[in-house]
Amino acid sequence: MHVSDVDEHGQAPAHDVSVVIPVYRGEHSLPALLEEIVPLHEEFVTPGGHQVRVAEVVLVHDHGPDDSARVIRELAAKYDFVHPVWLSRNFGQHAATLAGMASSGGDWILTIDEDGQYDPAFLGAMVDTALAEQATVVYAKPSNPAPHGLLRNLASKMAKTFIESVLGSRGTSVFHSFRLVLGEVGRSVAAYSGAGVYLDIALGWVAGDIATCPVELRGEADRPSGYNLRSLASHFWRMVLTSGTRLLRVVSVIGALTALFGMLVALVLIGNQLFGADLLRGWTSTMVVVLLSTGAILFSLGVVAEYLGVAVNMAMGKPLYLIVSDPEQGPLGRRRETRQ
């Protein structure tokens, strides 16, 4: 922390947080959620002793079926720190969240759902976790079961485990829509992410350390879930496709191994034929042609898969690198120490 980072009392300036809320069906739950955020607009001290305030609330209208648009207008008129973002049509939760992140300006970005399941009062604890562990992303870690039902919770856990263990995607098991992201990292992700990208996978491409913070979930507001079986399956498949090109690499490896195996077997069959093994006429030549052709085809598919993997990474917007400011001069370096 530098001298310019402290005020006349030797205190580090407050961490400004932009709260991003994608709104799809928030007509009834959104006003109550804003009432809980309003006290956080005034500077407060976290349990760890850091100065924090909610500088703005970004409400992203994602064209849901209810009258959320009217509620957003009313809240924007009532609170000067509430900023609406209007999407042209329904693009989905992740796209709406990215749009809100791109429109934010705070040191940190807190993403939270509209349904009231998450208590914004945990913001202070999440900032403390980020600063203590020097993490650019902090996910909520529920201390109680999510109110979605046993089957959905189990399926979600199995899907995340599969993505992390089989596809090698970092940190999948802790993904959560209640997250705190370093502002410049979040806005960079929003700038380069391609269509259909899974937000948390994209964050993992450039995030440094990832941490979790214990939070207690509340019951969802009296409203139906925005996800049905089809949308949940689509959600999972998008996470699979965004998780990387390991499956394409498997195709290329299988192709190479099959081509090698086919050549070895072909040599054995030719040897047997030359040294007088009792084989049906034409069987050896047929098997040699089949094995070599199959191997060549699968090897070609493997080469295509490698090029396709490069194209997929480019289409998703995966960056080669991301330049950020000196951590000691940014929010991560702004701790509670004082200057004498």
N, C-alpha and C positions, 0 to 999 in steps of 0.2 A: 504493500500500500504506500502511495506517495503522499507528499504534503498536500498536493492539490486534491486529494481524496478525503480530506477532513475539513470540518468547519471550524469556526473560531473557538469552539468549546473542545476541540480535539476529537469530536465524534465523527465516525464514518457516515456519509450520507445514506439515506434510506434506500433500500432496494425497491425500485418501482416494478410492479408486477402487472402485466396485462392478462386479464382473465378472458379466455376465449370459450364461448359457449355455442356449439352448433345447435340450431333450433329447428326441430322438425314437428314435434307435437307438444309444444310447451305452453299452450294457451292458459292452462290452469296451474302448472307447476312453476313457471318462470317468475312470476311476481314474488312468490315466497322465497325463491332462491336469491333474487336480487336484494330482498330485505335482509338476508343474512350476509350479503357481501357489502352492503352500504357501510356498516361500522368499520370495515377493513379499509375503506377509502381514506380514513384518517390514519396517520402514521401510528403504528403500534410496535411493541417490543415482543419478539418471539421468545419462547421458552429458553432459547440459547443466547438471548441478549442482543439480537440483531434488530435493527430498525427496518421495518417493512411497511409498505402501503400499496393498496390496489390503485394504480394510476388510471386504469381504464378497464371497462368491460366491453368486449367486442361480441355482439350478438349477430350470428350469421344465420340469416333466414334461408332455409333449405326447402322451401315450398312444401310444407307438410299439409295434411288434410284438414287441420283445424284453423282457428282464427289467430294463429301466432303472430301474423303480420301486424294486426291491430295492437296486440300487447307490446310488441317491440317498439312500435311508434310511441305508445303511451309512456313506456319506460324511458325512451330516449328524450322525450319532452320533459319528463319529471327529473331525470338525473343528467347533469351535463357531462359526466364521465362515461356515459353509456353511448357507444358508437355502433349503429347498425351497419351490417354489410348485407347487401341484397344480391342473391344469386339469381340468374336468369331462369333456372329450373331446378328440379331436385337432382343433385349430383351425388348424394350419399354422405354419410357422416365423416368419412376420412377426407373427402374433398372439401367439405364445408369447414372442417377443422383447419386444413391447410390454408384455405382462403382467409380464415380469421387470423392465423399466425402471420400470413403475409401482410395483413393490415394492421398488425400490432406495432407498438413502439417501445415496450418496456424492457427493463434489464432482464426480466424473466417472463416466461409465458406459462400460465397455468391453464390447462384444458380441463374442462369439467362438463359433465352431461347436464341436460336441462331437467332431468326427472327428480332431482332432489335426493338421489341416493347417496350423494357424497356431500360431506359437510365442508364448506369452504374454510371453516375455522382451522382445518389442518394445514392451511397454507404456511403458517409460521413454522410448524414442525418440518415441513418439506423443505423450506428454505434452510433451516438449520442443518438438515441432512445433507443438502447439496454443498453447503460451505464446509461442513465437517469432513466430508469424504471427497471434496473437490470434484463433484460429479456434475456433468453437464446435463444429465437427464435423471430425474427422480420419479419412480413409479410408486403409486399407492400400493401397499401390500395389505389386503384386507385381513383383519384379525378375526372375522366371523364369516360364515358362508354367505355367498351372494344370494339374494332372494330370487333366483331364477328357477329353482327346482333342482332336485338331485340329478336327473338325467342330463340336463343342459350343463350344469356345473361339471359333471364328470366328463362329458363329451368335450367341453372346452379345455379341461386339463389334459386330456389325452391328445387332443389336436396340437396343443402347444408343445407337449413333450415330444410328439412325432416330429414337428418342425425343427425343434432344437437338436434332437439326438440324431435324426436321420438326414435332415437337410443341412445341418450345421449352422443354423441361424442363431447368432449370439443373443442371449437374453430373452428369448421368446417366452419362457415360462413366467416372466414377471410383467409381460405386456399388460397395460391397463389404460383405460381412457382417461383416468384421473392422473395426470402427469404434470411435472414441472420441468420446463425445458429452458436452457440458457437462451436468451432472446436472439442473439446473432446466429446461433445454430438453428433454432427453429425457423427463422425467416429465410435462412439459406436453403434449408430442406424444402420449404414451401416454394422457393424460387425455381429449383431444378427438378423437382419430382415430376415424373411423367404420368400420363393417364393410367389409372388402374393400380397405382403403386400402393402398397400397404404402409401406412404412415410410420408405424413403429419400426418396421424393417428399414425404411429410409433413414430414420433417426439413427439406427444402429450402424449405418454406413459411415457416419461422420462423428458420432458421439464419442467422447473420451470414456471416462468412467461412468458406469450406470449404477445407480443405487436404488434402494427401496425404503419406504417409510411406512410404518404400521399405521393403519387407519381403520376406523370402525364404519362399516357400511350401514346405511339406513334402508328401510323398506322403500321400494319405489312408490312414487305418488300414485294416486288412484287413476291410472291410465293404462291402456293396453301397450304391450311391448311393440316397438317398431320393427322387431325382427321375427319373421316366421321361419319355418324349416328351410325353405328355398333360399332366403336371404342369408341365413346362417351358413348354409353350404357354400354359397357364393363367397361369403366372407372368408371361409376357410380356404377355398381354392385360390382366392386372390393372394392370401398369405403364402400359400405353397409356391405360386408362380413368382412372387416377389422375393422369395427367400434365397434366390440364387440359381446357379446353373449346375448344381451338383447332379441333378437327374440327367441333364444333357451329357455331363461328363461320364455318367454311368453308361449311357448309350454308346459313347465313343470307345470306352474301355471294352464293353461287350463285343463291339464290332471288331476291334483289334485282336482280342483273344479268340474270337470265332474264326477269323481269317488265319491266325497262326495254327489253331487246332485243325482247320480244314487242310492246310498245307501238309502238316505232319501225317494226318491220316491218309492223304492222297499219296504221299511218298511210301507209306507202309503198303498200301494196296498195290502200287506199281511194283514194289519189291516182291510182293507175294506172286504177282503175275509173272514177273521175270524169272523167278526161281521155282516156277512150276507148281504153285499151289493150285489145288483143285477148285476152281471157281467157275461159276456159270459164265458162258460166253457173253461179253458185252457188259457184265455187271461192274467190272472194275472201271471201265471207261465212263460209265454212267455215274458211278459214285464220285469219281474224281471230278467230273464236270460239275456235279451238284455241289460238292464241298467247296471247290474253288470259287464257283459263282456266288454261293451263299456268303462265303467269307469276304469276297470282293464287295458285294452289295452292303453287308453290314459295316465293313471298314469305311466305305464311302459315306454311309449314314453317320458314322462317327465323325468323319471330317466335317460333314454338313452341320452336325450338332455343335462342333467347336465354333464354327463361324456363327451359328445361330445364337450361341451363348454370348458372344461378343455383341451381336445386334440387340439381344434382349437387354443387356446391361446398359447399352446406349439409349434404348427406347425408354427404359424406366428412369433414366436420368442419373444413374449412379456416377458420382464424380470421381475423378482420379485423385483429387485432393480437395481440401477446404482450408483456406487461410482465415484465421481468426486473430483477434487482438491478443496482446500479452495477457495471460490469465491474471497476473498480479495487478494489472491496471484495470481489469474489468470487474464484474460483479463477484467472481470467485475470489478475488483478492481483497474484497471489501468486507473485512471481518470486524468484530466489535472492539479490536484493540484501539487504544487512544494514544494521542501524542501528548507528551508532557510539555 
